[in-house]
Amino acid sequence: MTSPAVAVYGSGGFGREAAWLAEQCGHHVVCFIDDDASRIDRRLNDVDVVSLDDAASRFAHIGVVTAIGSPAARAHVVGRAAARGLRPATLVHPRVERSRWVTLGDGAIICAGNILTTNIVIGDHVQIHVGCTIGHDVTVDAFSTLLPGVRVAGCVRIGRGAYIGSGATIINGTPDKPLVVGDDAVVGAGACVTRSVAPGVTVAGVPARPLAKR
């Protein structure tokens, strides 16, 4: 049986990682898509780099893995791909441990070594990089990014477009009062979040404290 074909939107470092992840999931990567004209018509790790228009004409209605770290940039290119009839592809590495009470949105990318326990909701186009753990009763809203080694305890809500840096820890809330990381908030690498973070605020340190609004 022919492996399902996908394209990877973004030819940077995470794009190459996502292409490897797609292969590990049994997909055939037909191309990288990039909006940077200087990268078009090259080969990268044995895969052609093409424009969005070229991909849409050659591979109509193909699944697209959007491998762009910035939540805002990711949301923008997801809209561009959808406007050309390309549908999102969801990737979950075979070495992800998760219960059957985990819900994944369209276009989510869950890399190797993650543990997702129970009663978890992962939104559309969320990226969870290698080696993260997510506890019970957690919601991660659309377009959020969790970089490698993030630890999320139970009863936490991570808002739309939040960006959680490598090695950060978010401690648990309670069922009646979840700890909330607001929409578009940024948590610095290695930070320990012990209280809710307002939308659009950057926090860092142990314990995490606000630095500035984005």
VEXMARTI-215275 format. One record per residue (C-alpha): residue in three letters; z, x, y. Coordinates in nm, 2 decimals. Each point is the difference from the previous one (the first is absolute). Layout:
BEGIN
@resn ALA&c3 Z&c1 X&c2 Y
...
# end
This chain:
BEGIN
@resn MET&c3 0.00&c1 0.00&c2 0.00
@resn THR&c3 -0.09&c1 0.13&c2 0.35
@resn SER&c3 0.30&c1 0.09&c2 0.22
@resn PRO&c3 0.03&c1 -0.22&c2 0.31
@resn ALA&c3 -0.15&c1 0.17&c2 0.30
@resn VAL&c3 0.19&c1 0.05&c2 0.33
@resn ALA&c3 -0.06&c1 0.17&c2 0.33
@resn VAL&c3 0.27&c1 0.19&c2 0.19
@resn TYR&c3 0.01&c1 -0.06&c2 0.37
@resn GLY&c3 0.12&c1 0.32&c2 0.16
@resn SER&c3 -0.09&c1 0.36&c2 -0.11
@resn GLY&c3 0.31&c1 0.18&c2 0.12
@resn GLY&c3 0.29&c1 0.13&c2 -0.21
@resn PHE&c3 0.13&c1 -0.34&c2 -0.11
@resn GLY&c3 -0.36&c1 -0.12&c2 -0.06
@resn ARG&c3 -0.04&c1 0.28&c2 -0.26
@resn GLU&c3 0.33&c1 -0.09&c2 -0.15
@resn ALA&c3 -0.10&c1 -0.36&c2 -0.02
@resn ALA&c3 -0.33&c1 0.09&c2 -0.17
@resn TRP&c3 0.20&c1 0.19&c2 -0.27
@resn LEU&c3 0.24&c1 -0.30&c2 -0.03
@resn ALA&c3 -0.30&c1 -0.24&c2 -0.04
@resn GLU&c3 -0.13&c1 0.22&c2 -0.28
@resn GLN&c3 0.34&c1 0.00&c2 -0.17
@resn CYS&c3 -0.01&c1 -0.38&c2 0.02
@resn GLY&c3 -0.34&c1 0.00&c2 -0.19
@resn HIS&c3 -0.23&c1 -0.05&c2 0.30
@resn HIS&c3 -0.32&c1 0.18&c2 0.09
@resn VAL&c3 0.00&c1 0.12&c2 0.36
@resn VAL&c3 -0.36&c1 -0.05&c2 0.13
@resn CYS&c3 0.06&c1 0.13&c2 0.35
@resn PHE&c3 0.23&c1 0.09&c2 0.29
@resn ILE&c3 -0.05&c1 -0.21&c2 0.31
@resn ASP&c3 0.06&c1 0.17&c2 0.34
@resn ASP&c3 -0.06&c1 -0.09&c2 0.36
@resn ASP&c3 -0.01&c1 0.36&c2 0.11
@resn ALA&c3 -0.37&c1 0.09&c2 0.03
@resn SER&c3 0.07&c1 0.37&c2 -0.06
@resn ARG&c3 0.12&c1 -0.08&c2 -0.35
@resn ILE&c3 -0.29&c1 -0.22&c2 -0.11
@resn ASP&c3 -0.25&c1 0.12&c2 -0.26
@resn ARG&c3 0.24&c1 0.26&c2 -0.15
@resn ARG&c3 0.14&c1 0.01&c2 -0.35
@resn LEU&c3 0.38&c1 0.02&c2 -0.04
@resn ASN&c3 0.15&c1 0.06&c2 -0.34
@resn ASP&c3 -0.33&c1 -0.10&c2 -0.16
@resn VAL&c3 -0.02&c1 -0.33&c2 0.20
@resn ASP&c3 -0.25&c1 -0.08&c2 0.28
@resn VAL&c3 0.14&c1 -0.08&c2 0.35
@resn VAL&c3 -0.20&c1 -0.28&c2 0.16
@resn SER&c3 0.02&c1 -0.23&c2 0.30
@resn LEU&c3 0.14&c1 -0.36&c2 -0.03
@resn ASP&c3 -0.34&c1 -0.15&c2 0.05
@resn ASP&c3 -0.15&c1 0.22&c2 -0.27
@resn ALA&c3 0.28&c1 -0.09&c2 -0.24
@resn ALA&c3 -0.04&c1 -0.37&c2 0.07
@resn SER&c3 -0.38&c1 0.01&c2 -0.06
@resn ARG&c3 0.02&c1 0.22&c2 -0.32
@resn PHE&c3 0.31&c1 -0.15&c2 -0.16
@resn ALA&c3 0.01&c1 -0.37&c2 0.11
@resn HIS&c3 0.33&c1 -0.17&c2 -0.06
@resn ILE&c3 0.16&c1 0.31&c2 -0.15
@resn GLY&c3 0.38&c1 0.04&c2 0.00
@resn VAL&c3 0.13&c1 0.23&c2 0.27
@resn VAL&c3 0.31&c1 0.20&c2 0.00
@resn THR&c3 0.11&c1 0.07&c2 0.36
@resn ALA&c3 0.17&c1 0.34&c2 0.00
@resn ILE&c3 0.09&c1 0.04&c2 0.37
@resn GLY&c3 0.36&c1 0.08&c2 0.08
@resn SER&c3 0.03&c1 -0.15&c2 0.35
@resn PRO&c3 0.09&c1 -0.37&c2 -0.04
@resn ALA&c3 -0.19&c1 -0.10&c2 0.31
@resn ALA&c3 -0.31&c1 0.20&c2 -0.10
@resn ARG&c3 0.02&c1 -0.14&c2 -0.35
@resn ALA&c3 0.01&c1 -0.36&c2 0.13
@resn HIS&c3 -0.31&c1 0.07&c2 0.22
@resn VAL&c3 -0.22&c1 0.14&c2 -0.28
@resn VAL&c3 0.11&c1 -0.27&c2 -0.24
@resn GLY&c3 -0.14&c1 -0.25&c2 0.24
@resn ARG&c3 -0.32&c1 0.20&c2 0.03
@resn ALA&c3 -0.05&c1 0.02&c2 -0.37
@resn ALA&c3 0.07&c1 -0.37&c2 -0.05
@resn ALA&c3 -0.25&c1 -0.09&c2 0.27
@resn ARG&c3 -0.27&c1 0.17&c2 -0.21
@resn GLY&c3 0.10&c1 -0.18&c2 -0.32
@resn LEU&c3 0.20&c1 0.27&c2 -0.16
@resn ARG&c3 0.32&c1 -0.12&c2 -0.18
@resn PRO&c3 0.33&c1 0.19&c2 -0.03
@resn ALA&c3 0.09&c1 0.18&c2 -0.32
@resn THR&c3 0.36&c1 0.04&c2 -0.11
@resn LEU&c3 0.12&c1 0.32&c2 -0.18
@resn VAL&c3 0.31&c1 0.04&c2 -0.20
@resn HIS&c3 0.04&c1 0.33&c2 -0.18
@resn PRO&c3 0.07&c1 -0.02&c2 -0.38
@resn ARG&c3 0.33&c1 0.19&c2 0.05
@resn VAL&c3 0.15&c1 -0.26&c2 0.24
@resn GLU&c3 0.30&c1 -0.17&c2 -0.15
@resn ARG&c3 0.04&c1 -0.37&c2 0.11
@resn SER&c3 0.14&c1 -0.32&c2 -0.12
@resn ARG&c3 -0.21&c1 -0.32&c2 -0.04
@resn TRP&c3 0.18&c1 -0.13&c2 0.31
@resn VAL&c3 -0.20&c1 0.22&c2 0.23
@resn THR&c3 -0.27&c1 -0.16&c2 0.21
@resn LEU&c3 -0.28&c1 0.21&c2 0.14
@resn GLY&c3 -0.24&c1 -0.09&c2 0.28
@resn ASP&c3 -0.37&c1 0.07&c2 0.02
@resn GLY&c3 -0.09&c1 0.36&c2 0.08
@resn ALA&c3 0.34&c1 0.14&c2 -0.08
@resn ILE&c3 0.01&c1 0.37&c2 -0.12
@resn ILE&c3 0.30&c1 0.09&c2 -0.22
@resn CYS&c3 -0.01&c1 0.37&c2 -0.09
@resn ALA&c3 0.14&c1 0.19&c2 -0.30
@resn GLY&c3 0.37&c1 0.03&c2 -0.07
@resn ASN&c3 0.12&c1 -0.32&c2 0.19
@resn ILE&c3 0.27&c1 -0.22&c2 -0.13
@resn LEU&c3 0.00&c1 -0.37&c2 0.12
@resn THR&c3 0.28&c1 -0.19&c2 -0.16
@resn THR&c3 0.02&c1 -0.38&c2 0.04
@resn ASN&c3 -0.08&c1 -0.29&c2 0.24
@resn ILE&c3 -0.21&c1 0.22&c2 0.23
@resn VAL&c3 -0.29&c1 -0.12&c2 0.21
@resn ILE&c3 -0.26&c1 0.26&c2 0.11
@resn GLY&c3 -0.24&c1 -0.13&c2 0.27
@resn ASP&c3 -0.37&c1 0.05&c2 0.05
@resn HIS&c3 -0.12&c1 0.36&c2 0.05
@resn VAL&c3 0.34&c1 0.16&c2 -0.03
@resn GLN&c3 0.00&c1 0.37&c2 -0.10
@resn ILE&c3 0.29&c1 0.14&c2 -0.21
@resn HIS&c3 -0.05&c1 0.37&c2 -0.06
@resn VAL&c3 0.13&c1 0.21&c2 -0.29
@resn GLY&c3 0.35&c1 -0.01&c2 -0.12
@resn CYS&c3 0.16&c1 -0.29&c2 0.18
@resn THR&c3 0.26&c1 -0.25&c2 -0.12
@resn ILE&c3 0.03&c1 -0.36&c2 0.11
@resn GLY&c3 0.30&c1 -0.21&c2 -0.09
@resn HIS&c3 0.06&c1 -0.37&c2 -0.06
@resn ASP&c3 -0.09&c1 -0.27&c2 0.25
@resn VAL&c3 -0.21&c1 0.22&c2 0.23
@resn THR&c3 -0.30&c1 -0.12&c2 0.20
@resn VAL&c3 -0.26&c1 0.25&c2 0.13
@resn ASP&c3 -0.23&c1 -0.18&c2 0.24
@resn ALA&c3 -0.37&c1 0.06&c2 0.04
@resn PHE&c3 -0.14&c1 0.34&c2 0.11
@resn SER&c3 0.33&c1 0.18&c2 -0.02
@resn THR&c3 0.00&c1 0.36&c2 -0.13
@resn LEU&c3 0.27&c1 0.17&c2 -0.21
@resn LEU&c3 -0.05&c1 0.38&c2 -0.02
@resn PRO&c3 0.11&c1 0.21&c2 -0.30
@resn GLY&c3 0.36&c1 -0.02&c2 -0.12
@resn VAL&c3 0.11&c1 -0.31&c2 0.20
@resn ARG&c3 0.31&c1 -0.18&c2 -0.14
@resn VAL&c3 0.04&c1 -0.36&c2 0.08
@resn ALA&c3 0.32&c1 -0.17&c2 -0.12
@resn GLY&c3 0.04&c1 -0.38&c2 -0.07
@resn CYS&c3 -0.03&c1 -0.28&c2 0.25
@resn VAL&c3 -0.23&c1 0.17&c2 0.25
@resn ARG&c3 -0.30&c1 -0.13&c2 0.19
@resn ILE&c3 -0.26&c1 0.24&c2 0.14
@resn GLY&c3 -0.21&c1 -0.15&c2 0.26
@resn ARG&c3 -0.38&c1 -0.01&c2 0.05
@resn GLY&c3 -0.15&c1 0.34&c2 0.09
@resn ALA&c3 0.33&c1 0.19&c2 -0.04
@resn TYR&c3 -0.03&c1 0.37&c2 -0.07
@resn ILE&c3 0.27&c1 0.16&c2 -0.22
@resn GLY&c3 0.01&c1 0.38&c2 0.00
@resn SER&c3 0.03&c1 0.23&c2 -0.30
@resn GLY&c3 0.34&c1 0.01&c2 -0.17
@resn ALA&c3 0.15&c1 -0.28&c2 0.22
@resn THR&c3 0.28&c1 -0.22&c2 -0.14
@resn ILE&c3 0.05&c1 -0.36&c2 0.09
@resn ILE&c3 0.34&c1 -0.13&c2 -0.11
@resn ASN&c3 0.06&c1 -0.35&c2 -0.13
@resn GLY&c3 0.05&c1 -0.32&c2 0.19
@resn THR&c3 0.15&c1 -0.31&c2 -0.15
@resn PRO&c3 -0.17&c1 -0.32&c2 -0.13
@resn ASP&c3 0.11&c1 -0.20&c2 0.31
@resn LYS&c3 -0.07&c1 0.29&c2 0.24
@resn PRO&c3 -0.27&c1 0.24&c2 -0.11
@resn LEU&c3 -0.05&c1 0.33&c2 0.17
@resn VAL&c3 -0.32&c1 -0.03&c2 0.20
@resn VAL&c3 -0.24&c1 0.27&c2 0.11
@resn GLY&c3 -0.20&c1 -0.18&c2 0.27
@resn ASP&c3 -0.38&c1 -0.03&c2 0.04
@resn ASP&c3 -0.17&c1 0.32&c2 0.11
@resn ALA&c3 0.33&c1 0.20&c2 -0.02
@resn VAL&c3 0.00&c1 0.37&c2 -0.11
@resn VAL&c3 0.27&c1 0.16&c2 -0.21
@resn GLY&c3 -0.01&c1 0.38&c2 0.02
@resn ALA&c3 -0.01&c1 0.23&c2 -0.30
@resn GLY&c3 0.33&c1 0.04&c2 -0.17
@resn ALA&c3 0.17&c1 -0.26&c2 0.21
@resn CYS&c3 0.28&c1 -0.23&c2 -0.14
@resn VAL&c3 -0.03&c1 -0.35&c2 0.14
@resn THR&c3 0.33&c1 -0.17&c2 -0.01
@resn ARG&c3 -0.07&c1 -0.29&c2 0.23
@resn SER&c3 -0.30&c1 -0.22&c2 0.10
@resn VAL&c3 -0.27&c1 0.16&c2 0.21
@resn ALA&c3 -0.16&c1 -0.20&c2 0.28
@resn PRO&c3 -0.38&c1 -0.06&c2 0.00
@resn GLY&c3 -0.20&c1 0.29&c2 0.15
@resn VAL&c3 0.29&c1 0.24&c2 0.01
@resn THR&c3 0.00&c1 0.35&c2 -0.15
@resn VAL&c3 0.32&c1 0.12&c2 -0.17
@resn ALA&c3 0.10&c1 0.34&c2 -0.14
@resn GLY&c3 0.30&c1 0.19&c2 -0.13
@resn VAL&c3 0.30&c1 -0.06&c2 -0.22
@resn PRO&c3 0.11&c1 -0.27&c2 0.08
@resn ALA&c3 -0.33&c1 -0.11&c2 0.15
@resn ARG&c3 0.00&c1 -0.06&c2 0.38
@resn PRO&c3 -0.27&c1 -0.13&c2 0.24
@resn LEU&c3 -0.22&c1 0.27&c2 0.17
@resn ALA&c3 -0.25&c1 -0.20&c2 0.19
@resn LYS&c3 -0.22&c1 -0.31&c2 -0.02
@resn ARG&c3 -0.36&c1 0.06&c2 -0.12
# end
